Amino acid sequence: MRRKALAAAVLLCLALTVGCSQQHYEERGKADSPVSGRKGEDTAAEVYNFPDGFGNLATKCVGKGKRGYATTRSDQSTDDEVIIIPANAVIVDDPRCTAGS
């Protein structure tokens, strides 16, 4: 159960990069994973923007009694290499999250 919730939060974080070129990420093996039957839950998340240089934060209910928090991914470029800093995701209990939210 916990792995499924974590996977949902990671997918949420990846969804935050929707504006990026799909082809760019597919060519590099970094595209979003497909959702079986395209039936994933895709309601909007609340997003909190932080100043440049800091990861933004997104949060939403990810199941009955569970809330997911995820930070945005970022990259740091060196002269000839791009280093990807992965997003962090956390799932916490939240009694305000009902089955349909």
N, CA, C and O of each residue as an XYZ file, in Angstrom:
404
protein
N       0.833     -1.190      0.000
C       0.000      0.000      0.000
C       0.875      1.251      0.000
O       0.625      2.198     -0.745
N       1.911      1.239      0.850
C       2.787      2.406      0.945
C       3.553      2.636     -0.356
O       3.777      3.776     -0.764
N       3.952      1.534     -1.004
C       4.671      1.670     -2.281
C       3.773      2.266     -3.349
O       4.216      3.080     -4.159
N       2.499      1.855     -3.348
C       1.559      2.398     -4.330
C       1.368      3.894     -4.106
O       1.311      4.668     -5.061
N       1.268      4.297     -2.838
C       1.089      5.716     -2.543
C       2.328      6.504     -2.944
O       2.220      7.605     -3.486
N       3.503      5.943     -2.679
C       4.739      6.618     -3.065
C       4.833      6.721     -4.584
O       5.243      7.749     -5.122
N       4.451      5.648     -5.266
C       4.475      5.676     -6.732
C       3.518      6.743     -7.259
O       3.833      7.436     -8.227
N       2.357      6.877     -6.632
C       1.406      7.907     -7.049
C       1.985      9.297     -6.865
O       1.791     10.169     -7.712
N       2.704      9.512     -5.755
C       3.305     10.814     -5.515
C       4.410     11.109     -6.524
O       4.555     12.243     -6.982
N       5.178     10.095     -6.864
C       6.238     10.283     -7.861
C       5.623     10.623     -9.216
O       6.115     11.505     -9.921
N       4.541      9.921     -9.582
C       3.866     10.223    -10.844
C       3.297     11.635    -10.834
O       3.314     12.324    -11.854
N       2.796     12.062     -9.691
C       2.301     13.429     -9.555
C       3.424     14.421     -9.837
O       3.241     15.402    -10.558
N       4.569     14.151     -9.264
C       5.704     15.052     -9.468
C       6.088     15.103    -10.953
O       6.378     16.171    -11.492
N       6.086     13.960    -11.588
C       6.404     13.937    -13.010
C       5.361     14.687    -13.824
O       5.681     15.281    -14.854
N       4.125     14.662    -13.369
C       3.059     15.370    -14.068
C       3.284     16.875    -14.048
O       2.781     17.587    -14.918
N       4.031     17.367    -13.068
C       4.307     18.797    -12.976
C       5.164     19.291    -14.132
O       5.223     20.492    -14.396
N       5.830     18.368    -14.822
C       6.691     18.752    -15.940
C       6.001     18.567    -17.282
O       6.673     18.384    -18.298
N       4.672     18.612    -17.309
C       3.901     18.381    -18.524
C       4.307     19.324    -19.655
O       4.255     18.929    -20.819
N       4.702     20.533    -19.353
C       5.043     21.504    -20.380
C       6.328     21.191    -21.114
O       6.622     21.832    -22.122
N       7.095     20.238    -20.650
C       8.361     19.898    -21.296
C       8.106     19.038    -22.530
O       7.092     18.346    -22.613
N       9.013     19.085    -23.466
C       8.877     18.317    -24.697
C       8.896     16.825    -24.395
O       9.857     16.315    -23.818
N       7.836     16.130    -24.784
C       7.757     14.679    -24.558
C       8.874     13.968    -25.322
O       9.503     13.052    -24.793
N       9.118     14.384    -26.548
C      10.151     13.747    -27.359
C      11.514     13.916    -26.709
O      12.315     12.982    -26.714
N      11.795     15.085    -26.150
C      13.077     15.349    -25.485
C      13.330     14.333    -24.380
O      14.434     13.803    -24.262
N      12.317     14.062    -23.574
C      12.488     13.138    -22.461
C      12.472     11.685    -22.911
O      13.207     10.865    -22.361
N      11.646     11.348    -23.902
C      11.610      9.969    -24.385
C      12.946      9.569    -24.986
O      13.392      8.437    -24.794
N      13.597     10.477    -25.713
C      14.882     10.175    -26.328
C      15.942      9.882    -25.279
O      16.894      9.151    -25.552
N      15.795     10.429    -24.110
C      16.793     10.272    -23.058
C      16.366      9.258    -21.984
O      17.052      9.091    -20.975
N      15.235      8.589    -22.209
C      14.768      7.598    -21.261
C      14.228      8.191    -19.976
O      14.191      7.516    -18.948
N      13.806      9.458    -20.022
C      13.332     10.130    -18.816
C      11.867     10.526    -18.907
O      11.404     11.369    -18.139
N      11.133      9.927    -19.836
C       9.720     10.282    -20.016
C       8.882      9.714    -18.881
O       9.311      8.808    -18.166
N       7.688     10.256    -18.728
C       6.748      9.784    -17.726
C       6.330      8.354    -18.055
O       6.177      8.001    -19.225
N       6.148      7.548    -17.041
C       5.705      6.169    -17.243
C       4.257      6.151    -17.710
O       3.454      6.975    -17.271
N       3.916      5.217    -18.600
C       2.532      5.146    -19.055
C       1.621      4.657    -17.933
O       2.038      3.881    -17.073
N       0.383      5.117    -17.953
C      -0.625      4.686    -16.992
C      -1.490      3.648    -17.682
O      -1.997      3.891    -18.777
N      -1.663      2.496    -17.054
C      -2.437      1.408    -17.640
C      -3.835      1.870    -18.020
O      -4.597      2.328    -17.167
N      -4.168      1.754    -19.279
C      -5.487      2.128    -19.763
C      -5.777      3.618    -19.664
O      -6.924      4.029    -19.840
N      -4.779      4.426    -19.390
C      -4.928      5.879    -19.243
C      -6.041      6.238    -18.257
O      -6.776      7.202    -18.469
N      -6.161      5.460    -17.180
C      -7.208      5.685    -16.203
C      -6.645      6.193    -14.878
O      -7.225      5.934    -13.824
N      -5.552      6.895    -14.915
C      -4.977      7.434    -13.690
C      -5.797      8.583    -13.140
O      -6.540      9.232    -13.876
N      -5.667      8.829    -11.877
C      -6.352      9.945    -11.215
C      -5.536     11.200    -11.494
O      -4.355     11.249    -11.150
N      -6.130     12.200    -12.100
C      -5.335     13.360    -12.518
C      -5.936     14.693    -12.094
O      -5.851     15.672    -12.835
N      -6.546     14.744    -10.907
C      -7.046     16.024    -10.420
C      -5.866     16.943    -10.117
O      -4.741     16.488     -9.910
N      -6.142     18.223    -10.096
C      -5.083     19.205     -9.870
C      -4.541     19.128     -8.448
O      -5.238     18.715     -7.521
N      -3.310     19.525     -8.299
C      -2.667     19.618     -6.990
C      -2.545     21.088     -6.611
O      -2.562     21.968     -7.472
N      -2.421     21.339     -5.320
C      -2.095     22.694     -4.866
C      -0.590     22.853     -5.025
O       0.173     21.994     -4.583
N      -0.159     23.931     -5.645
C       1.268     24.150     -5.877
C       1.712     25.405     -5.143
O       1.077     26.456     -5.230
N       2.806     25.271     -4.426
C       3.392     26.396     -3.697
C       4.735     26.715     -4.342
O       5.655     25.897     -4.328
N       4.833     27.908     -4.905
C       6.056     28.321     -5.595
C       7.051     28.908     -4.601
O       6.695     29.725     -3.752
N       8.288     28.483     -4.720
C       9.374     29.019     -3.921
C      10.267     29.858     -4.827
O      10.193     29.728     -6.049
N      11.108     30.711     -4.257
C      11.988     31.544     -5.094
C      12.898     30.672     -5.966
O      13.147     29.508     -5.653
N      13.388     31.254     -7.063
C      14.308     30.523     -7.936
C      15.451     29.936     -7.122
O      15.950     30.558     -6.185
N      15.849     28.743     -7.493
C      16.919     28.063     -6.783
C      16.397     27.098     -5.726
O      17.170     26.324     -5.164
N      15.095     27.135     -5.449
C      14.484     26.234     -4.486
C      13.390     25.449     -5.193
O      12.719     25.979     -6.078
N      13.206     24.200     -4.812
C      12.165     23.378     -5.412
C      10.780     23.847     -5.001
O      10.563     24.194     -3.839
N       9.840     23.862     -5.938
C       8.448     24.162     -5.619
C       7.827     22.939     -4.952
O       8.383     21.842     -5.007
N       6.682     23.134     -4.328
C       6.023     22.060     -3.604
C       4.607     21.870     -4.128
O       3.876     22.841     -4.325
N       4.222     20.623     -4.353
C       2.856     20.302     -4.750
C       2.283     19.322     -3.739
O       2.994     18.461     -3.220
N       0.983     19.461     -3.463
C       0.327     18.555     -2.526
C      -1.098     18.273     -2.979
O      -1.761     19.130     -3.564
N      -1.560     17.057     -2.698
C      -2.940     16.682     -2.969
C      -3.234     15.371     -2.268
O      -2.324     14.650     -1.860
N      -4.519     15.071     -2.134
C      -4.920     13.783     -1.586
C      -4.601     12.705     -2.618
O      -4.859     12.872     -3.810
N      -4.037     11.603     -2.141
C      -3.640     10.532     -3.051
C      -4.324      9.218     -2.698
O      -3.897      8.151     -3.140
N      -5.356      9.294     -1.923
C      -6.113      8.115     -1.531
C      -6.866      8.412     -0.248
O      -6.697      9.479      0.341
N      -7.680      7.492      0.179
C      -8.466      7.708      1.388
C      -7.531      7.861      2.592
O      -6.784      6.946      2.940
N      -7.593      9.035      3.214
C      -6.800      9.292      4.407
C      -5.325      9.537      4.160
O      -4.543      9.525      5.111
N      -4.914      9.759      2.921
C      -3.497      9.950      2.590
C      -3.303     11.211      1.762
O      -4.095     11.492      0.863
N      -2.263     11.965      2.058
C      -1.895     13.167      1.317
C      -0.451     13.009      0.846
O       0.422     12.567      1.593
N      -0.224     13.382     -0.411
C       1.118     13.337     -0.971
C       1.694     14.727     -1.109
O       0.995     15.672     -1.476
N       2.971     14.843     -0.813
C       3.725     16.076     -1.024
C       4.900     15.732     -1.929
O       5.556     14.709     -1.737
N       5.163     16.575     -2.905
C       6.276     16.333     -3.813
C       6.943     17.655     -4.167
O       6.277     18.678     -4.320
N       8.252     17.623     -4.295
C       8.984     18.797     -4.756
C       9.312     18.609     -6.225
O       9.306     17.487     -6.732
N       9.598     19.703     -6.905
C       9.935     19.621     -8.319
C      11.355     19.102     -8.488
O      12.201     19.231     -7.603
N      11.584     18.515     -9.647
C      12.940     18.090     -9.988
C      13.706     19.288    -10.504
O      13.118     20.271    -10.954
N      15.004     19.200    -10.436
C      15.818     20.253    -11.033
C      17.065     19.615    -11.623
O      17.357     18.446    -11.370
N      17.785     20.378    -12.396
C      19.042     19.875    -12.926
C      20.114     20.930    -12.764
O      19.840     22.130    -12.773
N      21.315     20.467    -12.620
C      22.470     21.347    -12.542
C      23.391     20.963    -13.685
O      23.808     19.811    -13.798
N      23.701     21.921    -14.520
C      24.536     21.631    -15.675
C      25.985     21.999    -15.391
O      26.284     23.060    -14.842
N      26.869     21.099    -15.778
C      28.289     21.416    -15.790
C      28.647     21.650    -17.250
O      27.759     21.666    -18.102
N      29.893     21.828    -17.551
C      30.294     22.127    -18.921
C      29.822     21.075    -19.928
O      29.385     21.423    -21.025
N      29.906     19.809    -19.570
C      29.560     18.768    -20.537
C      28.581     17.726    -19.994
O      28.395     16.674    -20.606
N      27.963     18.007    -18.862
C      27.092     17.012    -18.250
C      25.929     17.687    -17.532
O      26.079     18.757    -16.943
N      24.777     17.047    -17.594
C      23.611     17.515    -16.855
C      23.386     16.541    -15.705
O      23.270     15.335    -15.921
N      23.325     17.060    -14.499
C      23.103     16.236    -13.317
C      21.664     16.459    -12.860
O      21.271     17.584    -12.550
N      20.887     15.388    -12.821
C      19.488     15.474    -12.413
C      19.394     15.280    -10.900
O      19.916     14.308    -10.353
N      18.729     16.207    -10.242
C      18.465     16.084     -8.822
C      17.025     15.598     -8.699
O      16.100     16.312     -9.087
N      16.820     14.389     -8.163
C      15.459     13.843     -8.141
C      14.531     14.596     -7.205
O      14.961     15.255     -6.259
N      13.252     14.476     -7.498
C      12.227     15.072     -6.650
C      12.074     14.232     -5.386
O      12.340     13.030     -5.385
N      11.650     14.872     -4.339
C      11.338     14.174     -3.098
C       9.826     14.047     -2.995
O       9.091     14.961     -3.367
N       9.373     12.920     -2.493
C       7.940     12.698     -2.311
C       7.706     12.084     -0.939
O       8.468     11.231     -0.484
N       6.642     12.530     -0.292
C       6.286     12.031      1.031
C       4.777     11.809      1.067
O       4.014     12.623      0.547
N       4.352     10.714      1.676
C       2.932     10.424      1.882
C       2.684     10.455      3.386
O       3.390      9.804      4.156
N       1.669     11.222      3.797
C       1.337     11.326      5.218
C      -0.144     11.060      5.425
O      -0.944     11.191      4.498
N      -0.507     10.684      6.654
C      -1.916     10.515      6.994
C      -2.598     11.890      7.007
O      -2.048     12.862      7.524
N      -3.792     11.951      6.436
C      -4.580     13.178      6.451
C      -6.052     12.792      6.466
O      -6.601     12.415      5.431
N      -6.704     12.881      7.631
C      -8.097     12.460      7.716
C      -9.051     13.297      6.840
O     -10.186     12.884      6.601
N      -8.602     14.456      6.366
C      -9.435     15.279      5.489
C      -9.547     14.703      4.084
O     -10.426     15.098      3.318
N      -8.664     13.775      3.744
C      -8.686     13.161      2.410
C      -9.690     12.013      2.400
O      -9.513     11.005      3.084
N     -10.739     12.187      1.615
C     -11.749     11.141      1.502
C     -11.472     10.320      0.257
O     -10.591     10.668     -0.530
N     -12.192      9.265      0.071
C     -11.947      8.353     -1.058
C     -12.053      9.060     -2.406
O     -11.325      8.707     -3.334
N     -12.928     10.037     -2.538
C     -13.123     10.691     -3.820
C     -12.317     11.945     -4.030
O     -12.462     12.595     -5.065
N     -11.450     12.320     -3.062
C     -10.717     13.590     -3.240
C      -9.318     13.384     -3.713
O      -8.582     14.352     -3.907
